[in-house]
């Protein structure tokens, strides 16, 4: 589930790596203490919906609680500025309750988040693809080529099983400045310095495979670890 806390808020127009647009659902919703507003939107697939506090005086506490009325768990999140979250529809609709849980009046804008990705990596997969966990236990690196925008690298080598591999490792998609794990510096260093493979094997590259075939596309990378013979992972999720 994707949750974004709106620490800094902006409508990004024409940004090169991607674009985030807030499409209004209901603007200027004034909520007295204890008052709530329910937004119901038509949706055929999961959608990211959020809110932003826009009153002159900023909330001094987590003033608005957003609760999912669509799902069976009715999960909620409360913040002082705003937040967005991905919701799954039921019967073609998504319903979210926004409640003022503070002692101050609050005015909010409710919106739908539309994200586009123009990073070079995005042409290789559909953002809606969930994929599966996949870990490469690497014995030897053969080559690495990184895209001009540094959103992905094409990496080849041999797994500890002896099987050759080629993987597109996606370092970021719609937000170049977000926290991301990129292993290009170390892998490039091994190759440029002709580092003996025994100095780093097995090298762990772990993430989510969203496309598999001759070239695997690996995103949401959460593991770049050299010399990790005891790296814990289920065998069914290991590239062999």
N, C-alpha and C positions, 0 to 999 in steps of 0.2 A: 504494500500500500504506500502510495507516494503522499507525503505530507510536507508542505512548505510553510514555514513561519515567515511572515512578511516583516522582516527586520528593516529592510529598505525596500521601498515600493516605487516601481517605475513602469511605464508602458514603453517597451522597447520597440522602436520603429526602425526598420531597415538595418538592424544589427547584423554584422556579417556572419557570425557563427550560428545564429538562430534568432528567433523572434518569439516573444511572449506577449500576447494580446489579451486584455481583460474585456470580455464582451459583457455589457451590463445585463443583469437579470432584474434587479430592483435597486434603485439608487435613492439615497436620502431617507433610509428607514430609521425613524426616531423611536428609540426604545427607552421607556422609563425603567427604573429599577424593578426587576422582577418580570418585566414584560418580554414577550417573545414574538418572533415573526417566523413563519414557516414558508420556505421557498420550495415550490414543486416544479420541476422541469421535465420536459419530454426528453428521453434519451434511449437510443437503441443499443448503445454500448457504453462501457465505463467512461465517465467524464470527470474532469477536474473542476471543482467548484470552490469558490473562496469568498472571503469577506474582508473588508478594510474599514477600520474606524476612521471617520472623517470629521468628527466634531472639533471645535476650536481648542478645547481643553483636553489634552491627552489623558487616557485612562491611567490611573495610578495603580490599578490591580489588573489581574486577568479578568476583564470586564464582560466579555462575550463568550458564551459557550455554544459551540456548534455541535449538534447531535444528529447522527444519521438515523432518520426514521424509516429508511427503506430496508436496511439489513436487519436480520434477527437479533444481532448483538447490541444494536443502538449505541455504538461507540461514540465518544465525544472528545472534543479538544477545546480548551479555553486559553486565550491569549489576550494581551493588552492592545495589540496593534492590528492583528489580522492573521489569517492563515488560509491556505488552500489545501484541498485533499481530493484524492481520486475516489469516486463513489461508483458502485455497481448498481445499475438499475434493476427494478423488479416490475414486471408487467409494463415495461416501457417508460417507467417514471423513476425519478429520484426526488426524495423529499428530505430537506434538512431544516431543523429547527435552530434558530439563532436566538439565544436568551441572554438578556442583560442580567448577569449574576452579581453586579456591583451595586453600590449605593449612589451611583452617579448616573445622570442621563447619558445615553450613548447614541450616536448616529452612525449607521453603517451603510456601505455599498456592498451589494451582493453581485457576484459576477461569475461568469464561466471562463475558464482559462483555456486559451487556444495556443498551443505551442507548435512551432515549425522548426525544423532543423536543416541548416544549410552547411553543416560541417561535412567535410569530405567523407567521413566515416559513414554518414547516414545513408548513402546510396547503396550500401551493401546489405541492409536489412530493414525490416518494418519495425518501428518503435513499439507496435502493439504485440509483437511476438514475445511470449514469455520465456521460451527457451528452457534449458536444463543445466544444472550444475556440471561443470567439466573442469578437470584438473590435468594439466600437462606436467608429467615428471620427466624433465629434460636431461638427457645425457650430454648432448653436444649441440651448440648453436652453429648454424651454417651461415646465415645472413640475416640482416635486418634493414628494412627500408621504411622510413617514416614519411608520412604525407607532409605537404608544405605547411598545412595549418596545424600539424602535430596532433590531429584528432585520432589517428590510428597508425599502427606500424604493421608491416608485413614481415613476419618472422618465420624462418625455416630452420629445421634442425632434425635431430633424431631423439626420439623418446627413449627412456631406459628400457623399454620393451624391445628396442631395436627397430621400431617402425618410424619411417621418415614422416615429418609433418610440415604443414604450412598453415599458419594461423594469422588472421587479421585481428590484432589486439586493439580494441577500441578504448581509447583513454578518456574521451569525452564526446558528448553529442550536442545538446542544445545550449549548454552553458560552459563556455571555455574557462570562466573564472571560478567555477565551483570547485570544491575539494575533489581532487581526483588522484588516482594512483597511476603513475606512469613509470615504467621500468626501462625506458629507452636508454637512459644514461648508462646504466650498468651493463645492459646487454651489448650496447655499442662499444663500451669500454672493453669487454671481454674479447670482442672480435677485432677491434683496432689494435689491441695490445697482444693479440694471439695468445691469450690466457689459456693454459692447459685445461681441458674440460674437467679433469679430476679436481681442479681448484674450486669448481662451483657445482658439480653434479652431486645429487640430482637437484636441478633448479626447478622450483615450483612456480608455475603460472596458472592461477586459478580464477575462474569467473563463471559467466553464464554463456553457454553456446546458443546463439540464436540462429545459426545457419551452419549446417554440416555437409561435408562433401569432400572434394579434393582440397578445398580451402575452408577451414573452420573460422567462423566469425565469433569472436569471444568478447563480450561486453561485461559491464559491471564487475570489472576485475578487482578482486579483493585479496590477492596473494601473489607476491613476487619475492620468493625466498630462495637464496642459494644454500647449498649444503644442508638439505632438509630430508634426510633419509627416513625420518619418522613422522613426516607431515601426515596428520590424520585426515583421511578421506575414505569414503566408501569405495570399494573396488569398482562398483558399477559406474562410478563417476570419474574414473581415471581413463585418459586417452591411452589406448593400447593398439 
